[in-house]
Amino acid sequence: MPLADNIRPQSLDDVVGQHHLLDKGQPLRAIIESNNLPNMIFYGPSGTGKTTVARIIAKNANMRLHKLNGTNASLADIKQVVSELNTIVGQNGVLLYLDEIQYLNKKQQQSLLEYIENGSITLIASTTENPYFYIYNAILSRATVFEFKPIKKDDIILAIKRAFLYIQKELKTDIIYDNDAISHIAYSCGGDVRKAINTVELCSIAAKDSHVTLELAKKLSQKSGNRYDREGDEHFDLLSAFQKSIRGSNENAAIHYLARLLEAGDLISPCRRLLVIACEDIGLAYPNAISIVKSCVDSAIQLGLPEARIPLAHATILLATAPKSNSAYVAVNNAISDVKKGKIGEFPRCLQNVHFDGEGNEYKGQNYLYPHDYSNHYVKQQYMPDILSDVIYYKFGDNKAEQAALSYRKKLLKE
C-alpha cells in the first residue's frame, strides 16, 4: 500500500489541520461525537482530510457501511445499497460513504433522495468541486456542507514527521532527514498532505545513504505546489486572483498568479482575461491600454510558451500600474439593466430614420440638427427616449483622461 494509506489517521485527534472543524468544541467534531449523524458533504481540495474523516466516522458508526466512488459507481451499485434497508444487516440504518460525488449524474443522485429524506440512508459524501455547482439541489437541501481547507505548513510538518517515523519503525529503515528538507516538502505541496507524504516516500526510496537532504527534496517536489485544474474551482479562483490583483494595483501578486497560470500550461485563459481587464478595470483612465494589451496578446499567441510569458508580463504590469476606471463598465451594465426591465420608450423624433412624412402626419419634418453645422460640432437636442430623458448612465471618472473629457464637455455646454 502507498505510505499515505498506511499512515492514514484512525482517530480525529490524529488528523492534521482543519482546526475550524475538528478541534474540541468545533461544529463537525461535536456532531461526530454525538453519534447522531446528519447527511454531510465534505468539500475541499485533494489531500485535506475529507476521505480520512469520513472513514473515521464510518468506522465508529453502529450502522451498515457501504463505500462507493463516484468515478465508477453505477445505478446497480446504488440499488444494492438500497436493497439492504429492510434486512437484518440494515436494521440500524445504512451509512453510505460516497467519494467524489460530483461524478454521479443527476439520475444517480436522484435515486438516493427518498432514502436520504426518510433517514434510512445516511449520506457522507466528499467532493473536490464546488457542491453548489456539481451536486443536485435536492441532495444539497438535505445535507450540511463542511468546507475543508488546504493544510497549513506547520500542520503538514507534523504529518511528514509521522511518515518518517513510520518508515523508521515499521519498515525498519534507518533513515535520517534534514529539517530544511521537511520544511521544503511542507511548503511545496500546496496544502495537500497526500502530496507531502508521497514526496516523503519518494525521498526515502531515492535517498543516498538513507539521508534525505534539501537538494533531494527539491528535486522530488519542485512541481507539486502548483494546484491547478482547468475545469475546476482552482482554475476560476486563480483567474479571479489574477484580475483582482491587477484591479488592486498590486503588480507583484498579479505576476505571481500569471506565472502559476503559465506554469500550468494555460496560455489562453490569461490572454482572454487581460483583454477583459483592460476595458473593465483600466477603461477610460487609459484608453490606449486595450490596444497595447491586444498587441501583447497577439504576440504571445504567435510566440507560444515559454516565450509568451514576456509580452504577457508586459501587459500584466502595464495594467497593474495604470490608473483605474470602471466608468464604462458601470455605464453599460446600468443601461442593460434598464433594457431588461423594459425601459426603452420611443425614439425621439429627431433621431428617426424618416425623410418623408405622410399626409396624415400632424408634425412635418424630422427636425434633426446636424452637429457639424454648428460651432464646436455640437448642438443641444434630445437623444434619449422621453421616459429616460433624465437618466445618467456614465459618470466621468476622477482620473486625468476622463477629467479632461469632462472639461471639454463643460466647455461645449457653456459655449
N, C-alpha and C positions, 0 to 999 in steps of 0.2 A: 504494500500500500504506500502511496505517497506520504511523505513525512507530515504534511499538513493534516491528513486524515488520522494518522497515528497519534498526533498530539492534540486532536480536537478536544476542547474543554468538555467535561462531563457534568459540570455544575455552573450555576450563574456566577459564582464567586471567581471562577477561573476565566471567565470571558473578559477579554481586554477591551477597553473603550466603551462607548455607548453609556456613559455615566448618566446622561439625561433620561435614560430609560431603565437602567438596571441597578443603579445604586440604591441603597436602602431608602425606602420612602418614595421612590420614584414610581410613576404610574404602572408601567409594564411589569415591574418586579412585584408590585402589590397584587396585580391581577393574577400573575403566575402562582404566587404563594397562596392565593385564596382557594385554588383548585376549582374555581367557578369560572370556567373558560368561555369567553365570548368568541365569536368569529373574528379573526385577526388577519390583517395583511401587513407584511413586513416589506418596506420599500427602501431601497438604497443601493449604492454601488456594490460591485462584487467584492468579496473578501472582507466584509464589515461585520460578519457575525449573524446574518439573518438565518441561514441554514442551521448553524450551531445552536442558536437559541430555540429555534423551532424543534430541533431534535431533543433538547433538554426538556422542553415542555411535554413532548410526546412520551418521552421515557418515564416521566413522573406521573402521567395521567392514568387513571384507572379506567381506560377506555380501549376498545379495539382500535388498533393503529393501522392505518393504510398510508403508504407513501407513493405518490405519483409525481412524475416530472412532466411539465407541460410540453417539453420538446418531443416526447414520444407517446404521451397518453392518448388514448382513444375513447370513444363513447362506450365501447365494450368494457374498458377498464373502469370507467365511472359506474356502469351498470353492475359490475362485480362488487363494487363497494356498497352500492345501494342494496344489493341482494342479501347482505348480511344483517340488515337492520332489524328484522323480526326473528332472528335466530338467537340461540343461546350465547354465541360468541359476541353478539352485538347488543346484548340486553342492557349494558350500561352506556350505550351510545357508541358512535364511531367517530374517531378523530382522524380527519383526513389532512395529511400534510402534503400540500401541493406546491412543489418548487417550480419557479419560472411560469407562473400562471398566465403571463401575458401571451404565451404561445398557444393557449387554448382558444379556439374560435368561439363565436357568440353562442352557437348551438350547444357546444360542450359546456360552456359556463352556465347556460340556462338550465341544463339538465340537473344541476345541483340545487337550484333555487328552492324548490318545495321542501327539500330535506334540511337545508340550512335554516329556512324560516321557521320550521316547526321544532328545530333543535335536535333532531335525530342524528344529524351530522354536524360536528363542529369543525369548521374550516380554519386551518392556519396556512396561509399562502405567502409565498415570497416572490418578489419581482425586482428586477433592476431598472425597470421602466416606470415612468410616472403612472400610478394606478388610475388617475383621473382621466387619462387618455386611452389606456390599454385594457382596462377592466370594465366589464359590463356594469352599467349604473345600478341595476338591481342587486348585484353582488355587493357593490360598494355600500349601498344603503343598509346592508345587513351585517356590515363588518366595520371594525375600527382599524384605521390605518396608523401604523407606527413607522416613523422615518428613522432609518439607520444612517449615520453619517460616517464619512471617511475617518479612519482611526488616526489619532494624533501620534506624532513621532515618539513621545515618551511612553505611550501605551504599547506601541509596536515593539519597542526595545524589550519590554517585558516578555512578549511572545517570542522574540528572537532568542533571548537568553534561555527560555524554556526549551526551545528547539535544540539549541546546542547542548543543553543539559541532558536531554533525551538521547541525543546521539552518543554522548559520553557514557551514559549509564546503561541504557537499554541495548545499544548496538556495540557497547564495549569498544569504542573507538577513542583513542587518546588524542582528541583534537583540541587545539587551543585557538583563540581568536584575539584579534586586536580590538580595543574599544572603538577606535575610529572606523574600523570595518563595520561593526554593528551599527554605528551611527549613520554611516553612509547607506547601508541597506534599508534602515528605517526611514531615511529621508527620501530615498529614490523610489520607493514602492508606491507612492501616490496614495497613501492611506489604505492600501489593500494588504491585509495581514497574510492572505494566502500567497500573494506575490513575494512577500518578505520571507515566508517560510520556504517557499520553493527556491529562492535565492540561497538561503542557508543550506539547503540540501545540495544544490549545485556546488557551492563553495566547499562543502565537506568532501564531496567526491573529487573535486579538482585540486584541493589544497596540497601543495608540496610540503612534505614532511609534516602533514596534518596541521599546518599553520595557515589560518585564514587571515590574510593581510588586506589592507585597504586597497592595494593595487588589484588584487584578485576580486574583491567585492565590486570595484568599479567596472571591471571587465564583464562581470556576470549580471550586473544590474543597471547598466548605463541607459537602457531604453525603457525600463519598467515603470518609470514615473509618469509617462505620458498617457494618461487615461483618456481614450477617445473612441467614440462610436458614431459614425456619420449618420446613423438612423436613430440614435438615442438621445437622451437628455443631455449628455455631455457635449454633444455637438451644438445644441442650441444654447446651453449655458456658456460655452466658450465663445460663440459668436456674440452673445449678449454682453459678456465681459469685455470683449474687444471693442464693441461700439460704445459702451458706457465709459470706457477708459478714454477713448478719443473725445467723447462729448464732455467729459470731465477735465479735459486738457492735461491728461497725465500720459505723456508720450512714452515713458518707460514701461508702464503697465501695458499700454497698447502694443508696444513692440514685443513684450513677453507673450501676449496672447496670440499675436501674429506668428511668432516663432513656433508656438505649440500647434497651430493650425498647419503650418508648412511642414513641420517635422512629422505630422501625421499623414503627409502626402496630399493634403487638401488645398488645391490651388484655386478652384472656382469659388468656393464659399467666401474667402476674404476679398476676392475681386468684386463680387456682387455687393458685398456689404460695404466696401469702401465707396462704391458709386452711390449707394443709398445715403451714406453718412455725409458725403459732400453736399447733397441737396437738403437733407433733413436737418442736420446739426450745424453746418457751417453756413449754408444757404447764401442769402444776400449780403451777409457780412463780408464775404469774399467770393463774389460771383464767378471769378475765374477758376476757383478750386475744382469745379466739376470737369473743366477742360483739361487741367493738369492731371487729375486723377484718372480720367479716361485714357490719356496718353500713357500713364504708368501701367494701367490695367492691360491695355493693348500690348505694351512691351512685354509685360510679364507672361501673357498667354503665348506670345510668339516665342519667347525665350524658353519657357518651361522651367521646371525645377532642375537644379538648385539656383540657377541664375535669376529666376523670377523673384527671389527674395529681395533683390536690390531695388528694383522700381517699386515694389510693394512697400518696402521700408520707407522709401522716399515719400510715397503717398500717405502712409500712416503718420509719419512725423509731421508732414505738412498740415494735415487735418487736425492733429492733436494740438499743434502750436498756433493754429489760425484762430482769428476771432470767431465767435459763435453767434448764430441767429437761427431760430426756428420759425421766424415770422411767416415765411411762405408755406411751410408745413402746416402751421396752425390755420392759416387762411383757407387753404384748400380743404382741410378737414371740416372746418366750420361751414363752408359752402356746400360740401357734400352732405353734411348733416341736414341742412335746410332742404336740399333737393329730396332727400329720402323722406322727409316729413311732408312733402308735397307743397312746400313754399316755393312756388315757381312763378305764377302770375303771367299776365300777357306782356308781350314785348312792347316797349314804348313805341309810339307811332313813328318816331324819327329813325328808329333802328330797323324797321321792317323793310324787307326787300320788295318794295312796292313803288312802281314808277307810273302807274296809271290807275286812276280811280273811276269806278263805275258811276253811272248816272245817279244811282240811289245813295251814294256815299255823301253823308252830310258835310264831312270835313275833307276838303280837297287838298291834295298835296302831301308829300311826306314830311316836309319841313325839317329835313336833316341839314344840320350846319356842318360844313366841311372844314375841319380844324385847320388844314393847311392854308385856308384862305384868310386866316386871322393871325394877328400878332403872336409871336412865340409858338405858332402852330397849335393854339389852344383856344377853345371857346366853351363856355359852360352850357351844358344841356343834359337832359335826363338820359341815363343809360340803364339804370335798374328798373325792373318791373315796379309798378305802383306799390304793391304790398311789401316790397323790400327796399323802398326808396331811402330809408334811414339806416339800413344795416351796414355795418363796417366789419369786413372780414379780415382785412390786412391792417396791421398796426406797425408802423415803422419801428425797427429795432434801434437800440441805443448805440450801435456801432458806427464807425466813421462813414462807411459806404452808404448805409441807409439814412443816416442823418443828413448826408449831402443830398440824397434824393428828396428828403423831406424839405430841405431848404429850397430846392428848386421848385417843388410843388407849391410852397407858400408864396414864392416869388410870382408864379403864374397866377395864382388866385388874387394876389394883391394888385397885379397889373391889369 
